[in-house]
């Protein structure tokens, strides 16, 4: 599962994470989310929502983009 530009609204995180869990729970797949880090609080809320949906952040890689924005790739897998 690949997602981009879907992590800017914290109110959507619980639904997004429930959907990801549904898609990943019985598979060996991983979700990869591309996130532009607008602020640390939003990223913290995303990590909390991932944990609340019984998933883990398998990896996280930050970088500085071409136009100076900070982004990250977040690999997400289920706890089960």
mmCIF file of the N, C-alpha and C atoms, coordinates in Angstrom:
data_MODEL
# 
_entry.id   MODEL 
# 
loop_
_atom_site.group_PDB 
_atom_site.id 
_atom_site.type_symbol 
_atom_site.label_atom_id 
_atom_site.label_alt_id 
_atom_site.label_comp_id 
_atom_site.label_asym_id 
_atom_site.label_entity_id 
_atom_site.label_seq_id 
_atom_site.pdbx_PDB_ins_code 
_atom_site.Cartn_x 
_atom_site.Cartn_y 
_atom_site.Cartn_z 
_atom_site.occupancy 
_atom_site.B_iso_or_equiv 
_atom_site.pdbx_formal_charge 
_atom_site.auth_seq_id 
_atom_site.auth_comp_id 
_atom_site.auth_asym_id 
_atom_site.auth_atom_id 
_atom_site.pdbx_PDB_model_num 
ATOM 1   N N  . UNK A 1 1  ? 0.867  -1.163  0.000  1.00 0.00 ? 1  UNK A N  1 
ATOM 2   C CA . UNK A 1 1  ? 0.000  0.000   0.000  1.00 0.00 ? 1  UNK A CA 1 
ATOM 3   C C  . UNK A 1 1  ? 0.910  1.221   0.000  1.00 0.00 ? 1  UNK A C  1 
ATOM 4   N N  . UNK A 1 2  ? 0.663  2.150   -0.880 1.00 0.00 ? 2  UNK A N  1 
ATOM 5   C CA . UNK A 1 2  ? 1.465  3.360   -1.004 1.00 0.00 ? 2  UNK A CA 1 
ATOM 6   C C  . UNK A 1 2  ? 0.554  4.569   -0.860 1.00 0.00 ? 2  UNK A C  1 
ATOM 7   N N  . UNK A 1 3  ? 0.922  5.498   0.002  1.00 0.00 ? 3  UNK A N  1 
ATOM 8   C CA . UNK A 1 3  ? 0.124  6.704   0.188  1.00 0.00 ? 3  UNK A CA 1 
ATOM 9   C C  . UNK A 1 3  ? 1.001  7.929   0.172  1.00 0.00 ? 3  UNK A C  1 
ATOM 10  N N  . UNK A 1 4  ? 0.510  8.989   -0.446 1.00 0.00 ? 4  UNK A N  1 
ATOM 11  C CA . UNK A 1 4  ? 1.245  10.252  -0.478 1.00 0.00 ? 4  UNK A CA 1 
ATOM 12  C C  . UNK A 1 4  ? 0.263  11.400  -0.277 1.00 0.00 ? 4  UNK A C  1 
ATOM 13  N N  . UNK A 1 5  ? 0.700  12.393  0.465  1.00 0.00 ? 5  UNK A N  1 
ATOM 14  C CA . UNK A 1 5  ? -0.088 13.596  0.724  1.00 0.00 ? 5  UNK A CA 1 
ATOM 15  C C  . UNK A 1 5  ? -1.433 13.271  1.379  1.00 0.00 ? 5  UNK A C  1 
ATOM 16  N N  . UNK A 1 6  ? -1.421 12.303  2.289  1.00 0.00 ? 6  UNK A N  1 
ATOM 17  C CA . UNK A 1 6  ? -2.663 11.921  2.983  1.00 0.00 ? 6  UNK A CA 1 
ATOM 18  C C  . UNK A 1 6  ? -2.520 12.060  4.494  1.00 0.00 ? 6  UNK A C  1 
ATOM 19  N N  . UNK A 1 7  ? -1.486 12.736  4.961  1.00 0.00 ? 7  UNK A N  1 
ATOM 20  C CA . UNK A 1 7  ? -1.230 12.811  6.398  1.00 0.00 ? 7  UNK A CA 1 
ATOM 21  C C  . UNK A 1 7  ? -1.206 14.237  6.922  1.00 0.00 ? 7  UNK A C  1 
ATOM 22  N N  . UNK A 1 8  ? -1.876 15.149  6.257  1.00 0.00 ? 8  UNK A N  1 
ATOM 23  C CA . UNK A 1 8  ? -1.826 16.540  6.694  1.00 0.00 ? 8  UNK A CA 1 
ATOM 24  C C  . UNK A 1 8  ? -2.949 16.901  7.653  1.00 0.00 ? 8  UNK A C  1 
ATOM 25  N N  . UNK A 1 9  ? -3.999 16.071  7.753  1.00 0.00 ? 9  UNK A N  1 
ATOM 26  C CA . UNK A 1 9  ? -5.141 16.373  8.615  1.00 0.00 ? 9  UNK A CA 1 
ATOM 27  C C  . UNK A 1 9  ? -5.242 15.340  9.730  1.00 0.00 ? 9  UNK A C  1 
ATOM 28  N N  . UNK A 1 10 ? -4.815 15.697  10.948 1.00 0.00 ? 10 UNK A N  1 
ATOM 29  C CA . UNK A 1 10 ? -4.829 14.729  12.048 1.00 0.00 ? 10 UNK A CA 1 
ATOM 30  C C  . UNK A 1 10 ? -6.196 14.093  12.313 1.00 0.00 ? 10 UNK A C  1 
ATOM 31  N N  . UNK A 1 11 ? -7.277 14.795  12.027 1.00 0.00 ? 11 UNK A N  1 
ATOM 32  C CA . UNK A 1 11 ? -8.608 14.225  12.260 1.00 0.00 ? 11 UNK A CA 1 
ATOM 33  C C  . UNK A 1 11 ? -8.859 12.993  11.392 1.00 0.00 ? 11 UNK A C  1 
ATOM 34  N N  . UNK A 1 12 ? -8.128 12.864  10.296 1.00 0.00 ? 12 UNK A N  1 
ATOM 35  C CA . UNK A 1 12 ? -8.316 11.712  9.405  1.00 0.00 ? 12 UNK A CA 1 
ATOM 36  C C  . UNK A 1 12 ? -7.456 10.509  9.810  1.00 0.00 ? 12 UNK A C  1 
ATOM 37  N N  . UNK A 1 13 ? -6.539 10.678  10.761 1.00 0.00 ? 13 UNK A N  1 
ATOM 38  C CA . UNK A 1 13 ? -5.608 9.599   11.103 1.00 0.00 ? 13 UNK A CA 1 
ATOM 39  C C  . UNK A 1 13 ? -6.283 8.333   11.615 1.00 0.00 ? 13 UNK A C  1 
ATOM 40  N N  . UNK A 1 14 ? -7.283 8.415   12.507 1.00 0.00 ? 14 UNK A N  1 
ATOM 41  C CA . UNK A 1 14 ? -7.900 7.168   12.974 1.00 0.00 ? 14 UNK A CA 1 
ATOM 42  C C  . UNK A 1 14 ? -8.523 6.356   11.833 1.00 0.00 ? 14 UNK A C  1 
ATOM 43  N N  . UNK A 1 15 ? -9.251 7.000   10.944 1.00 0.00 ? 15 UNK A N  1 
ATOM 44  C CA . UNK A 1 15 ? -9.851 6.292   9.808  1.00 0.00 ? 15 UNK A CA 1 
ATOM 45  C C  . UNK A 1 15 ? -8.803 5.750   8.853  1.00 0.00 ? 15 UNK A C  1 
ATOM 46  N N  . UNK A 1 16 ? -7.781 6.540   8.585  1.00 0.00 ? 16 UNK A N  1 
ATOM 47  C CA . UNK A 1 16 ? -6.691 6.094   7.712  1.00 0.00 ? 16 UNK A CA 1 
ATOM 48  C C  . UNK A 1 16 ? -6.015 4.862   8.300  1.00 0.00 ? 16 UNK A C  1 
ATOM 49  N N  . UNK A 1 17 ? -5.746 4.896   9.589  1.00 0.00 ? 17 UNK A N  1 
ATOM 50  C CA . UNK A 1 17 ? -5.055 3.772   10.223 1.00 0.00 ? 17 UNK A CA 1 
ATOM 51  C C  . UNK A 1 17 ? -5.936 2.532   10.310 1.00 0.00 ? 17 UNK A C  1 
ATOM 52  N N  . UNK A 1 18 ? -7.239 2.703   10.531 1.00 0.00 ? 18 UNK A N  1 
ATOM 53  C CA . UNK A 1 18 ? -8.149 1.546   10.505 1.00 0.00 ? 18 UNK A CA 1 
ATOM 54  C C  . UNK A 1 18 ? -8.146 0.907   9.121  1.00 0.00 ? 18 UNK A C  1 
ATOM 55  N N  . UNK A 1 19 ? -8.167 1.728   8.072  1.00 0.00 ? 19 UNK A N  1 
ATOM 56  C CA . UNK A 1 19 ? -8.131 1.206   6.707  1.00 0.00 ? 19 UNK A CA 1 
ATOM 57  C C  . UNK A 1 19 ? -6.822 0.479   6.444  1.00 0.00 ? 19 UNK A C  1 
ATOM 58  N N  . UNK A 1 20 ? -5.706 1.070   6.824  1.00 0.00 ? 20 UNK A N  1 
ATOM 59  C CA . UNK A 1 20 ? -4.410 0.414   6.621  1.00 0.00 ? 20 UNK A CA 1 
ATOM 60  C C  . UNK A 1 20 ? -4.354 -0.915  7.366  1.00 0.00 ? 20 UNK A C  1 
ATOM 61  N N  . UNK A 1 21 ? -4.841 -0.933  8.590  1.00 0.00 ? 21 UNK A N  1 
ATOM 62  C CA . UNK A 1 21 ? -4.841 -2.176  9.368  1.00 0.00 ? 21 UNK A CA 1 
ATOM 63  C C  . UNK A 1 21 ? -5.672 -3.234  8.655  1.00 0.00 ? 21 UNK A C  1 
ATOM 64  N N  . UNK A 1 22 ? -6.844 -2.856  8.171  1.00 0.00 ? 22 UNK A N  1 
ATOM 65  C CA . UNK A 1 22 ? -7.709 -3.780  7.435  1.00 0.00 ? 22 UNK A CA 1 
ATOM 66  C C  . UNK A 1 22 ? -6.987 -4.357  6.222  1.00 0.00 ? 22 UNK A C  1 
ATOM 67  N N  . UNK A 1 23 ? -6.271 -3.513  5.500  1.00 0.00 ? 23 UNK A N  1 
ATOM 68  C CA . UNK A 1 23 ? -5.571 -3.960  4.293  1.00 0.00 ? 23 UNK A CA 1 
ATOM 69  C C  . UNK A 1 23 ? -4.343 -4.814  4.600  1.00 0.00 ? 23 UNK A C  1 
ATOM 70  N N  . UNK A 1 24 ? -3.740 -4.603  5.765  1.00 0.00 ? 24 UNK A N  1 
ATOM 71  C CA . UNK A 1 24 ? -2.468 -5.251  6.065  1.00 0.00 ? 24 UNK A CA 1 
ATOM 72  C C  . UNK A 1 24 ? -2.563 -6.446  7.002  1.00 0.00 ? 24 UNK A C  1 
ATOM 73  N N  . UNK A 1 25 ? -3.634 -6.572  7.761  1.00 0.00 ? 25 UNK A N  1 
ATOM 74  C CA . UNK A 1 25 ? -3.668 -7.508  8.882  1.00 0.00 ? 25 UNK A CA 1 
ATOM 75  C C  . UNK A 1 25 ? -3.405 -8.960  8.488  1.00 0.00 ? 25 UNK A C  1 
ATOM 76  N N  . UNK A 1 26 ? -3.900 -9.419  7.386  1.00 0.00 ? 26 UNK A N  1 
ATOM 77  C CA . UNK A 1 26 ? -3.712 -10.813 6.990  1.00 0.00 ? 26 UNK A CA 1 
ATOM 78  C C  . UNK A 1 26 ? -2.736 -10.975 5.831  1.00 0.00 ? 26 UNK A C  1 
ATOM 79  N N  . UNK A 1 27 ? -1.819 -10.055 5.721  1.00 0.00 ? 27 UNK A N  1 
ATOM 80  C CA . UNK A 1 27 ? -0.865 -10.130 4.618  1.00 0.00 ? 27 UNK A CA 1 
ATOM 81  C C  . UNK A 1 27 ? 0.538  -9.871  5.144  1.00 0.00 ? 27 UNK A C  1 
ATOM 82  N N  . UNK A 1 28 ? 1.485  -10.071 4.298  1.00 0.00 ? 28 UNK A N  1 
ATOM 83  C CA . UNK A 1 28 ? 2.877  -9.770  4.642  1.00 0.00 ? 28 UNK A CA 1 
ATOM 84  C C  . UNK A 1 28 ? 3.284  -8.435  4.030  1.00 0.00 ? 28 UNK A C  1 
ATOM 85  N N  . UNK A 1 29 ? 2.300  -7.633  3.688  1.00 0.00 ? 29 UNK A N  1 
ATOM 86  C CA . UNK A 1 29 ? 2.548  -6.357  3.034  1.00 0.00 ? 29 UNK A CA 1 
ATOM 87  C C  . UNK A 1 29 ? 2.894  -5.271  4.048  1.00 0.00 ? 29 UNK A C  1 
ATOM 88  N N  . UNK A 1 30 ? 3.387  -4.184  3.531  1.00 0.00 ? 30 UNK A N  1 
ATOM 89  C CA . UNK A 1 30 ? 3.714  -3.006  4.318  1.00 0.00 ? 30 UNK A CA 1 
ATOM 90  C C  . UNK A 1 30 ? 3.118  -1.793  3.620  1.00 0.00 ? 30 UNK A C  1 
ATOM 91  N N  . UNK A 1 31 ? 2.687  -0.830  4.400  1.00 0.00 ? 31 UNK A N  1 
ATOM 92  C CA . UNK A 1 31 ? 2.246  0.443   3.841  1.00 0.00 ? 31 UNK A CA 1 
ATOM 93  C C  . UNK A 1 31 ? 3.421  1.402   3.880  1.00 0.00 ? 31 UNK A C  1 
ATOM 94  N N  . UNK A 1 32 ? 3.585  2.162   2.835  1.00 0.00 ? 32 UNK A N  1 
ATOM 95  C CA . UNK A 1 32 ? 4.613  3.195   2.797  1.00 0.00 ? 32 UNK A CA 1 
ATOM 96  C C  . UNK A 1 32 ? 3.894  4.522   2.624  1.00 0.00 ? 32 UNK A C  1 
ATOM 97  N N  . UNK A 1 33 ? 4.085  5.403   3.583  1.00 0.00 ? 33 UNK A N  1 
ATOM 98  C CA . UNK A 1 33 ? 3.451  6.713   3.540  1.00 0.00 ? 33 UNK A CA 1 
ATOM 99  C C  . UNK A 1 33 ? 4.520  7.769   3.314  1.00 0.00 ? 33 UNK A C  1 
ATOM 100 N N  . UNK A 1 34 ? 4.298  8.645   2.353  1.00 0.00 ? 34 UNK A N  1 
ATOM 101 C CA . UNK A 1 34 ? 5.179  9.794   2.177  1.00 0.00 ? 34 UNK A CA 1 
ATOM 102 C C  . UNK A 1 34 ? 4.527  10.953  2.905  1.00 0.00 ? 34 UNK A C  1 
ATOM 103 N N  . UNK A 1 35 ? 5.247  11.572  3.794  1.00 0.00 ? 35 UNK A N  1 
ATOM 104 C CA . UNK A 1 35 ? 4.708  12.655  4.611  1.00 0.00 ? 35 UNK A CA 1 
ATOM 105 C C  . UNK A 1 35 ? 5.592  13.885  4.494  1.00 0.00 ? 35 UNK A C  1 
ATOM 106 N N  . UNK A 1 36 ? 4.984  15.037  4.305  1.00 0.00 ? 36 UNK A N  1 
ATOM 107 C CA . UNK A 1 36 ? 5.713  16.283  4.460  1.00 0.00 ? 36 UNK A CA 1 
ATOM 108 C C  . UNK A 1 36 ? 5.516  16.699  5.900  1.00 0.00 ? 36 UNK A C  1 
ATOM 109 N N  . UNK A 1 37 ? 6.598  16.801  6.634  1.00 0.00 ? 37 UNK A N  1 
ATOM 110 C CA . UNK A 1 37 ? 6.488  17.120  8.050  1.00 0.00 ? 37 UNK A CA 1 
ATOM 111 C C  . UNK A 1 37 ? 6.251  18.613  8.213  1.00 0.00 ? 37 UNK A C  1 
ATOM 112 N N  . UNK A 1 38 ? 4.980  18.957  8.438  1.00 0.00 ? 38 UNK A N  1 
ATOM 113 C CA . UNK A 1 38 ? 4.627  20.361  8.621  1.00 0.00 ? 38 UNK A CA 1 
ATOM 114 C C  . UNK A 1 38 ? 4.931  20.818  10.045 1.00 0.00 ? 38 UNK A C  1 
ATOM 115 N N  . UNK A 1 39 ? 4.743  19.918  10.995 1.00 0.00 ? 39 UNK A N  1 
ATOM 116 C CA . UNK A 1 39 ? 5.157  20.189  12.370 1.00 0.00 ? 39 UNK A CA 1 
ATOM 117 C C  . UNK A 1 39 ? 5.282  18.872  13.125 1.00 0.00 ? 39 UNK A C  1 
ATOM 118 N N  . UNK A 1 40 ? 6.064  18.906  14.183 1.00 0.00 ? 40 UNK A N  1 
ATOM 119 C CA . UNK A 1 40 ? 6.348  17.679  14.939 1.00 0.00 ? 40 UNK A CA 1 
ATOM 120 C C  . UNK A 1 40 ? 5.105  17.128  15.611 1.00 0.00 ? 40 UNK A C  1 
ATOM 121 N N  . UNK A 1 41 ? 4.172  17.988  16.007 1.00 0.00 ? 41 UNK A N  1 
ATOM 122 C CA . UNK A 1 41 ? 2.954  17.535  16.678 1.00 0.00 ? 41 UNK A CA 1 
ATOM 123 C C  . UNK A 1 41 ? 2.107  16.664  15.753 1.00 0.00 ? 41 UNK A C  1 
ATOM 124 N N  . UNK A 1 42 ? 2.003  17.043  14.482 1.00 0.00 ? 42 UNK A N  1 
ATOM 125 C CA . UNK A 1 42 ? 1.230  16.250  13.523 1.00 0.00 ? 42 UNK A CA 1 
ATOM 126 C C  . UNK A 1 42 ? 1.860  14.872  13.339 1.00 0.00 ? 42 UNK A C  1 
ATOM 127 N N  . UNK A 1 43 ? 3.170  14.809  13.227 1.00 0.00 ? 43 UNK A N  1 
ATOM 128 C CA . UNK A 1 43 ? 3.845  13.519  13.072 1.00 0.00 ? 43 UNK A CA 1 
ATOM 129 C C  . UNK A 1 43 ? 3.679  12.664  14.328 1.00 0.00 ? 43 UNK A C  1 
ATOM 130 N N  . UNK A 1 44 ? 3.702  13.286  15.482 1.00 0.00 ? 44 UNK A N  1 
ATOM 131 C CA . UNK A 1 44 ? 3.489  12.557  16.728 1.00 0.00 ? 44 UNK A CA 1 
ATOM 132 C C  . UNK A 1 44 ? 2.082  11.971  16.773 1.00 0.00 ? 44 UNK A C  1 
ATOM 133 N N  . UNK A 1 45 ? 1.099  12.743  16.332 1.00 0.00 ? 45 UNK A N  1 
ATOM 134 C CA . UNK A 1 45 ? -0.281 12.254  16.293 1.00 0.00 ? 45 UNK A CA 1 
ATOM 135 C C  . UNK A 1 45 ? -0.426 11.097  15.302 1.00 0.00 ? 45 UNK A C  1 
ATOM 136 N N  . UNK A 1 46 ? 0.287  11.159  14.193 1.00 0.00 ? 46 UNK A N  1 
ATOM 137 C CA . UNK A 1 46 ? 0.248  10.059  13.228 1.00 0.00 ? 46 UNK A CA 1 
ATOM 138 C C  . UNK A 1 46 ? 0.835  8.796   13.852 1.00 0.00 ? 46 UNK A C  1 
ATOM 139 N N  . UNK A 1 47 ? 1.974  8.920   14.514 1.00 0.00 ? 47 UNK A N  1 
ATOM 140 C CA . UNK A 1 47 ? 2.575  7.753   15.179 1.00 0.00 ? 47 UNK A CA 1 
ATOM 141 C C  . UNK A 1 47 ? 1.639  7.176   16.243 1.00 0.00 ? 47 UNK A C  1 
ATOM 142 N N  . UNK A 1 48 ? 0.969  8.052   17.001 1.00 0.00 ? 48 UNK A N  1 
ATOM 143 C CA . UNK A 1 48 ? 0.017  7.595   18.016 1.00 0.00 ? 48 UNK A CA 1 
ATOM 144 C C  . UNK A 1 48 ? -1.161 6.863   17.383 1.00 0.00 ? 48 UNK A C  1 
ATOM 145 N N  . UNK A 1 49 ? -1.665 7.374   16.254 1.00 0.00 ? 49 UNK A N  1 
ATOM 146 C CA . UNK A 1 49 ? -2.783 6.719   15.571 1.00 0.00 ? 49 UNK A CA 1 
ATOM 147 C C  . UNK A 1 49 ? -2.364 5.358   15.016 1.00 0.00 ? 49 UNK A C  1 
ATOM 148 N N  . UNK A 1 50 ? -1.147 5.268   14.513 1.00 0.00 ? 50 UNK A N  1 
ATOM 149 C CA . UNK A 1 50 ? -0.627 3.986   14.014 1.00 0.00 ? 50 UNK A CA 1 
ATOM 150 C C  . UNK A 1 50 ? -0.573 2.973   15.157 1.00 0.00 ? 50 UNK A C  1 
ATOM 151 N N  . UNK A 1 51 ? -0.047 3.392   16.296 1.00 0.00 ? 51 UNK A N  1 
ATOM 152 C CA . UNK A 1 51 ? 0.021  2.495   17.458 1.00 0.00 ? 51 UNK A CA 1 
ATOM 153 C C  . UNK A 1 51 ? -1.376 2.134   17.956 1.00 0.00 ? 51 UNK A C  1 
ATOM 154 N N  . UNK A 1 52 ? -2.300 3.095   17.933 1.00 0.00 ? 52 UNK A N  1 
ATOM 155 C CA . UNK A 1 52 ? -3.665 2.852   18.375 1.00 0.00 ? 52 UNK A CA 1 
ATOM 156 C C  . UNK A 1 52 ? -4.419 1.874   17.498 1.00 0.00 ? 52 UNK A C  1 
ATOM 157 N N  . UNK A 1 53 ? -3.959 1.699   16.263 1.00 0.00 ? 53 UNK A N  1 
ATOM 158 C CA . UNK A 1 53 ? -4.581 0.753   15.331 1.00 0.00 ? 53 UNK A CA 1 
ATOM 159 C C  . UNK A 1 53 ? -3.841 -0.585  15.329 1.00 0.00 ? 53 UNK A C  1 
ATOM 160 N N  . UNK A 1 54 ? -3.034 -0.815  16.371 1.00 0.00 ? 54 UNK A N  1 
ATOM 161 C CA . UNK A 1 54 ? -2.285 -2.071  16.532 1.00 0.00 ? 54 UNK A CA 1 
ATOM 162 C C  . UNK A 1 54 ? -1.331 -2.315  15.369 1.00 0.00 ? 54 UNK A C  1 
ATOM 163 N N  . UNK A 1 55 ? -0.641 -1.237  14.981 1.00 0.00 ? 55 UNK A N  1 
ATOM 164 C CA . UNK A 1 55 ? 0.373  -1.321  13.944 1.00 0.00 ? 55 UNK A CA 1 
ATOM 165 C C  . UNK A 1 55 ? 1.654  -0.712  14.491 1.00 0.00 ? 55 UNK A C  1 
ATOM 166 N N  . UNK A 1 56 ? 2.738  -0.926  13.793 1.00 0.00 ? 56 UNK A N  1 
ATOM 167 C CA . UNK A 1 56 ? 4.024  -0.375  14.194 1.00 0.00 ? 56 UNK A CA 1 
ATOM 168 C C  . UNK A 1 56 ? 4.657  0.378   13.031 1.00 0.00 ? 56 UNK A C  1 
ATOM 169 N N  . UNK A 1 57 ? 5.462  1.354   13.374 1.00 0.00 ? 57 UNK A N  1 
ATOM 170 C CA . UNK A 1 57 ? 6.282  2.031   12.370 1.00 0.00 ? 57 UNK A CA 1 
ATOM 171 C C  . UNK A 1 57 ? 7.526  1.175   12.211 1.00 0.00 ? 57 UNK A C  1 
ATOM 172 N N  . UNK A 1 58 ? 7.634  0.502   11.078 1.00 0.00 ? 58 UNK A N  1 
ATOM 173 C CA . UNK A 1 58 ? 8.742  -0.414  10.828 1.00 0.00 ? 58 UNK A CA 1 
ATOM 174 C C  . UNK A 1 58 ? 10.024 0.341   10.495 1.00 0.00 ? 58 UNK A C  1 
ATOM 175 N N  . UNK A 1 59 ? 9.898  1.470   9.836  1.00 0.00 ? 59 UNK A N  1 
ATOM 176 C CA . UNK A 1 59 ? 11.068 2.280   9.505  1.00 0.00 ? 59 UNK A CA 1 
ATOM 177 C C  . UNK A 1 59 ? 10.600 3.692   9.213  1.00 0.00 ? 59 UNK A C  1 
ATOM 178 N N  . UNK A 1 60 ? 11.509 4.625   9.369  1.00 0.00 ? 60 UNK A N  1 
ATOM 179 C CA . UNK A 1 60 ? 11.194 6.017   9.089  1.00 0.00 ? 60 UNK A CA 1 
ATOM 180 C C  . UNK A 1 60 ? 12.463 6.688   8.592  1.00 0.00 ? 60 UNK A C  1 
ATOM 181 N N  . UNK A 1 61 ? 12.385 7.320   7.446  1.00 0.00 ? 61 UNK A N  1 
ATOM 182 C CA . UNK A 1 61 ? 13.553 7.958   6.842  1.00 0.00 ? 61 UNK A CA 1 
ATOM 183 C C  . UNK A 1 61 ? 13.207 9.405   6.516  1.00 0.00 ? 61 UNK A C  1 
ATOM 184 N N  . UNK A 1 62 ? 13.918 10.324  7.104  1.00 0.00 ? 62 UNK A N  1 
ATOM 185 C CA . UNK A 1 62 ? 13.680 11.744  6.859  1.00 0.00 ? 62 UNK A CA 1 
ATOM 186 C C  . UNK A 1 62 ? 14.673 12.259  5.828  1.00 0.00 ? 62 UNK A C  1 
ATOM 187 N N  . UNK A 1 63 ? 14.274 13.284  5.117  1.00 0.00 ? 63 UNK A N  1 
ATOM 188 C CA . UNK A 1 63 ? 15.161 13.925  4.151  1.00 0.00 ? 63 UNK A CA 1 
ATOM 189 C C  . UNK A 1 63 ? 14.707 15.359  3.946  1.00 0.00 ? 63 UNK A C  1 
ATOM 190 N N  . UNK A 1 64 ? 15.581 16.170  3.396  1.00 0.00 ? 64 UNK A N  1 
ATOM 191 C CA . UNK A 1 64 ? 15.243 17.540  3.018  1.00 0.00 ? 64 UNK A CA 1 
ATOM 192 C C  . UNK A 1 64 ? 14.995 17.536  1.529  1.00 0.00 ? 64 UNK A C  1 
ATOM 193 N N  . UNK A 1 65 ? 13.818 17.972  1.151  1.00 0.00 ? 65 UNK A N  1 
ATOM 194 C CA . UNK A 1 65 ? 13.407 17.940  -0.250 1.00 0.00 ? 65 UNK A CA 1 
ATOM 195 C C  . UNK A 1 65 ? 14.071 19.009  -1.094 1.00 0.00 ? 65 UNK A C  1 
ATOM 196 N N  . UNK A 1 66 ? 13.822 18.931  -2.359 1.00 0.00 ? 66 UNK A N  1 
ATOM 197 C CA . UNK A 1 66 ? 14.409 19.828  -3.349 1.00 0.00 ? 66 UNK A CA 1 
ATOM 198 C C  . UNK A 1 66 ? 14.106 21.300  -3.045 1.00 0.00 ? 66 UNK A C  1 
ATOM 199 N N  . UNK A 1 67 ? 12.916 21.566  -2.501 1.00 0.00 ? 67 UNK A N  1 
ATOM 200 C CA . UNK A 1 67 ? 12.519 22.947  -2.228 1.00 0.00 ? 67 UNK A CA 1 
ATOM 201 C C  . UNK A 1 67 ? 12.618 23.280  -0.742 1.00 0.00 ? 67 UNK A C  1 
ATOM 202 N N  . UNK A 1 68 ? 13.388 22.491  0.007  1.00 0.00 ? 68 UNK A N  1 
ATOM 203 C CA . UNK A 1 68 ? 13.652 22.792  1.399  1.00 0.00 ? 68 UNK A CA 1 
ATOM 204 C C  . UNK A 1 68 ? 12.698 22.177  2.406  1.00 0.00 ? 68 UNK A C  1 
ATOM 205 N N  . UNK A 1 69 ? 11.602 21.571  1.956  1.00 0.00 ? 69 UNK A N  1 
ATOM 206 C CA . UNK A 1 69 ? 10.664 20.951  2.888  1.00 0.00 ? 69 UNK A CA 1 
ATOM 207 C C  . UNK A 1 69 ? 11.224 19.657  3.448  1.00 0.00 ? 69 UNK A C  1 
ATOM 208 N N  . UNK A 1 70 ? 10.855 19.347  4.674  1.00 0.00 ? 70 UNK A N  1 
ATOM 209 C CA . UNK A 1 70 ? 11.261 18.095  5.291  1.00 0.00 ? 70 UNK A CA 1 
ATOM 210 C C  . UNK A 1 70 ? 10.166 17.076  5.063  1.00 0.00 ? 70 UNK A C  1 
ATOM 211 N N  . UNK A 1 71 ? 10.551 15.912  4.561  1.00 0.00 ? 71 UNK A N  1 
ATOM 212 C CA . UNK A 1 71 ? 9.598  14.841  4.336  1.00 0.00 ? 71 UNK A CA 1 
ATOM 213 C C  . UNK A 1 71 ? 10.103 13.569  4.963  1.00 0.00 ? 71 UNK A C  1 
ATOM 214 N N  . UNK A 1 72 ? 9.265  12.572  5.007  1.00 0.00 ? 72 UNK A N  1 
ATOM 215 C CA . UNK A 1 72 ? 9.721  11.291  5.502  1.00 0.00 ? 72 UNK A CA 1 
ATOM 216 C C  . UNK A 1 72 ? 8.915  10.182  4.849  1.00 0.00 ? 72 UNK A C  1 
ATOM 217 N N  . UNK A 1 73 ? 9.524  9.031   4.785  1.00 0.00 ? 73 UNK A N  1 
ATOM 218 C CA . UNK A 1 73 ? 8.853  7.817   4.368  1.00 0.00 ? 73 UNK A CA 1 
ATOM 219 C C  . UNK A 1 73 ? 8.626  7.013   5.625  1.00 0.00 ? 73 UNK A C  1 
ATOM 220 N N  . UNK A 1 74 ? 7.396  6.585   5.845  1.00 0.00 ? 74 UNK A N  1 
ATOM 221 C CA . UNK A 1 74 ? 7.067  5.804   7.016  1.00 0.00 ? 74 UNK A CA 1 
ATOM 222 C C  . UNK A 1 74 ? 6.587  4.430   6.567  1.00 0.00 ? 74 UNK A C  1 
ATOM 223 N N  . UNK A 1 75 ? 7.301  3.408   6.964  1.00 0.00 ? 75 UNK A N  1 
ATOM 224 C CA . UNK A 1 75 ? 6.892  2.035   6.673  1.00 0.00 ? 75 UNK A CA 1 
ATOM 225 C C  . UNK A 1 75 ? 6.034  1.529   7.822  1.00 0.00 ? 75 UNK A C  1 
ATOM 226 N N  . UNK A 1 76 ? 4.827  1.037   7.535  1.00 0.00 ? 76 UNK A N  1 
ATOM 227 C CA . UNK A 1 76 ? 3.897  0.620   8.562  1.00 0.00 ? 76 UNK A CA 1 
ATOM 228 C C  . UNK A 1 76 ? 3.533  -0.843  8.375  1.00 0.00 ? 76 UNK A C  1 
ATOM 229 N N  . UNK A 1 77 ? 3.566  -1.601  9.468  1.00 0.00 ? 77 UNK A N  1 
ATOM 230 C CA . UNK A 1 77 ? 3.161  -2.994  9.456  1.00 0.00 ? 77 UNK A CA 1 
ATOM 231 C C  . UNK A 1 77 ? 2.277  -3.290  10.651 1.00 0.00 ? 77 UNK A C  1 
ATOM 232 N N  . UNK A 1 78 ? 1.564  -4.394  10.633 1.00 0.00 ? 78 UNK A N  1 
ATOM 233 C CA . UNK A 1 78 ? 0.685  -4.751  11.738 1.00 0.00 ? 78 UNK A CA 1 
ATOM 234 C C  . UNK A 1 78 ? 1.462  -5.437  12.844 1.00 0.00 ? 78 UNK A C  1 
ATOM 235 N N  . UNK A 1 79 ? 0.918  -5.379  14.050 1.00 0.00 ? 79 UNK A N  1 
ATOM 236 C CA . UNK A 1 79 ? 1.518  -6.039  15.200 1.00 0.00 ? 79 UNK A CA 1 
ATOM 237 C C  . UNK A 1 79 ? 1.362  -7.550  15.110 1.00 0.00 ? 79 UNK A C  1 
ATOM 238 N N  . UNK A 1 80 ? 0.336  -8.007  14.412 1.00 0.00 ? 80 UNK A N  1 
ATOM 239 C CA . UNK A 1 80 ? 0.066  -9.454  14.376 1.00 0.00 ? 80 UNK A CA 1 
ATOM 240 C C  . UNK A 1 80 ? 0.825  -10.148 13.280 1.00 0.00 ? 80 UNK A C  1 
# 
